[in-house]
Amino acid sequence: MIKPEDLRIGDLVRVSQDCMFPKGTMCVVADIRFGNVFKDKKGAVGLSAVGDNDDDGLWGVWGCNIEGIPLTPELLGKNGFKEEQHQKDGASEWYDFYHYGLGINIVYEVEENKFAAYLDGKKLREIEYVHELQHILWALGLNAELRA
C-alpha cells in the first residue's frame, strides 16, 4: 500500500488487488484525492493502465489497493541506464548503472537486493520502487517519465 500523499501525478504504480483493474496491472497516477474517505479507506487515486490505447479515461482506486513497482536492473535498462561496473568480491556483489542523459548512478547491491541513487558520487538515498526514482528525478528537474 502507498499513501496517496506519497504519490505524484505521473508516478508508476501497480494495482495490489482486483478492483477497477485486475491485480498486477501497472498504471500511471493521473489524479490524487487526499480527502476522499469511505469507512476505513482514505485517499483515492485516479489511474490509467500503462499501454492502454483505448482512452477509457481514469478509474478511481483507493490508495490501499495500490503498491509500488519494485525497481529491477531490467527496468533500469529499459529506461536508458547502462551497466557501467559489476564487482563481485566473495559474498559481496554489486552493479553500477549510469544514465548518460540524466547524470545519475543507481547502485544495486545484489545480496541485500538494495538500490541507491547517486549524483556526482554522493548518495542521495536508498530506493526500492520505480516511483521513488521518479521523485528523485523530478526533484533534480530531470525527465521523470519512466517505462514499466
VOGU-3710 file (C-alpha; in Angstrom, 3 decimals, decimal comma):
1> mikpedlrig> 0,000/0,000/0,000  1,142/3,513/-0,822  -0,352/6,505/0,930  -1,850/8,850/-1,687  0,025/11,764/-0,099  3,282/9,981/-1,022  2,411/9,994/-4,736  2,734/12,498/-7,551  0,911/12,737/-10,864  2,833/10,604/-13,380
11> dlvrvsqdcm> 4,040/8,003/-10,854  4,086/4,393/-11,981  2,303/2,041/-9,570  0,766/-1,428/-9,568  -2,731/-2,497/-8,508  -2,379/-4,813/-5,498  -5,831/-6,413/-5,596  -8,664/-6,785/-8,065  -10,722/-3,595/-8,259  -11,345/-1,440/-11,343
21> fpkgtmcvva> -8,190/-3,071/-12,756  -7,068/-6,682/-12,406  -4,473/-7,324/-9,704  -0,952/-6,651/-11,008  -1,951/-4,048/-13,612  0,724/-1,383/-13,998  -0,763/2,105/-14,026  0,106/5,790/-14,177  -1,198/8,126/-11,472  -3,305/10,838/-13,111
31> dirfgnvfkd> -5,256/12,250/-10,157  -4,911/12,243/-6,361  -7,761/12,905/-3,934  -6,439/13,021/-0,371  -9,774/13,931/1,198  -11,825/11,013/-0,112  -12,837/8,717/2,757  -15,087/5,645/2,880  -15,239/3,532/6,044  -11,606/2,600/6,761
41> kkgavglsav> -10,366/3,665/3,320  -8,684/7,025/2,894  -7,428/8,723/-0,243  -8,398/7,861/-3,788  -6,081/7,817/-6,781  -7,117/8,212/-10,423  -5,224/5,687/-12,542  -4,892/4,793/-16,185  -3,357/1,491/-17,262  0,121/1,596/-18,798
51> gdndddglwg> -0,158/0,982/-22,536  -3,949/1,392/-22,557  -4,729/2,777/-26,011  -8,492/2,606/-25,592  -8,624/6,004/-23,886  -11,116/4,661/-21,372  -10,317/7,563/-19,125  -9,393/7,354/-15,462  -10,571/4,872/-12,891  -10,571/5,754/-9,213
61> vwgcniegip> -8,821/3,297/-6,913  -8,401/3,516/-3,142  -4,822/4,080/-2,006  -4,948/0,793/-0,078  -5,339/-1,025/-3,426  -2,066/0,144/-4,987  1,584/-0,665/-4,367  4,982/0,320/-5,674  6,592/-1,381/-8,657  9,879/-2,863/-7,409
71> ltpellgkng> 12,954/-1,426/-9,089  14,969/-4,041/-11,025  18,091/-4,000/-13,193  15,812/-4,839/-16,153  13,634/-1,766/-15,533  16,748/0,403/-15,270  17,948/-0,960/-18,638  14,553/-0,348/-20,216  14,841/3,289/-19,130  18,286/4,082/-20,503
81> fkeeqhqkdg> 20,520/3,143/-17,566  23,636/1,268/-18,721  25,643/-1,156/-16,621  28,951/0,631/-16,062  30,531/-1,629/-13,494  29,998/-5,034/-11,938  32,051/-6,226/-8,998  31,984/-9,483/-7,121  34,237/-9,937/-4,114  33,429/-13,013/-2,046
91> asewydfyhy> 29,837/-12,693/-0,871  29,642/-9,045/-1,930  28,325/-8,297/-5,414  27,109/-5,002/-6,823  26,285/-3,288/-10,110  26,610/0,360/-11,019  24,102/1,624/-13,607  24,561/5,059/-15,165  22,228/7,182/-17,269  24,279/9,427/-19,567
101> glginivyev> 21,404/11,791/-20,342  20,443/12,260/-16,683  23,854/12,058/-14,992  22,542/9,728/-12,283  24,044/6,477/-10,972  21,988/3,698/-9,456  23,966/1,153/-7,452  22,418/-2,275/-6,902  23,714/-4,451/-4,054  22,749/-7,988/-5,058
111> eenkfaayld> 22,961/-9,854/-1,727  20,817/-7,248/0,038  18,605/-6,567/-3,008  19,089/-2,834/-2,372  19,241/0,113/-4,764  20,632/3,567/-4,056  20,678/6,709/-6,208  23,884/8,754/-6,528  24,611/12,150/-8,054  28,238/13,186/-8,594
121> gkklreieyv> 29,383/10,334/-6,341  27,150/11,434/-3,453  24,451/9,106/-2,218  21,043/10,764/-2,450  19,011/7,973/-0,850  18,156/4,306/-0,981  15,215/3,439/-3,196  13,056/0,375/-3,606  10,340/1,362/-6,064  10,092/2,981/-9,500
131> helqhilwal> 8,029/5,906/-8,180  10,806/6,715/-5,670  13,288/7,011/-8,542  10,775/9,228/-10,367  10,587/11,535/-7,322  14,385/11,900/-7,256  14,439/12,750/-10,963  11,635/15,324/-10,536  13,391/16,896/-7,542  16,506/17,345/-9,688
141> glnaelra> 14,475/18,889/-12,516  15,091/15,896/-14,800  12,727/13,931/-17,019  10,942/11,503/-14,701  8,846/9,704/-17,318  9,849/6,069/-16,940  8,569/2,935/-18,625  7,427/-0,048/-16,621
//
